[in-house]
Amino acid sequence: MPSSLVEIPFDNRRIQIEYQWLRPERAQRPLVVFLHEGLGSVSMWRDFPLDFCEAGDYRGLVFSRYGYGRSTPRPHDEKWRPDFMHRQAREALPALFDALAIGPGRAHGTPWLLGHSDGGSIALIHAASFPRAVAGITVVAPHIVVEDLSVRSIAATRQAYLETDLRERLARHHADVDSAFWGWNDIWLDPQFRHWDLRPLLSGLQCPVLAVQGEADEYGTLAQIEGIHRYASHTTLLKLARCGHWPHRDQKDPLTLAAVRHINAYTSNLK
């Protein structure tokens, strides 16, 4: 299914965002918006979003954030700031929802968010900042603080990008692969970013929350999702054995089952 482009305002300019609707004909069913990881894009999700929508009989929306996929690339001299995920959650995502008529009282209704890694963090920030804007969220391998493990693994990814075929493999998913990679890698390895911390805003979460993490996650410990539960006690936790940073690949079926149950438990118009 081909993707489309929509123009939104961001950072005092107009940018193009790549997006793709999944099963839009299911107009009365829940809409799930998928937020990708720090090196992700529409195509990097592969079949997971569509398979997830089929499992739950949902509609879906996948999109590539600014600098990723076929969206407007980040200029190479533009450095991300430590608040880059806050800006995505509070500025770019609302602008995209405005452009696509997503939200309470709009054509496509109130969405559920399913975010992976950085996308999970963005989902947390958005839901805490705009409590009425989402029906609920599933966050998969999210980050709420910067751990030593995260920094070590991201530094190793940098070496792989420079020394292996990682750049070539990622280039299949991004119009400007260096824009995508270095924007993400440089900020995560910036010493100023070590102080980044979502914990103060987590008590603002009012919607249903499912937090998922693999027990062998290379980029974060279980302290990440346990921290979400500590500050938002209504959070449901799912810890997956034999699973790394990509549960939608390593443990796709258990993740899908849990997330579908999570959505259905709070959805009144089930068939």
ABEGO torsion letter per residue (X at the ends): XBBBBBBBBBGGBBBBBBBBBBGAABAABBBBBBBBBAABBAAAAEAAAAAAAAAAGBBBBBBBBBGBEABBBBBAABBBBAAAAAAAAAAAAAAAAAAAGBEBGBAAEBBBBBBBEAAAAAAAAAAAABAAABAEBBBBGBBABBBAAAAAAAAAAAAAAAABAAAAAAAAABABAAAAAAAAAAAAABAAAAABBAAAAAAABABBBBBBBBAABAABBAAAAAAAAAABAABBBBBBBGBBABAAAABAAAAAAAAAAAAAAABAABX
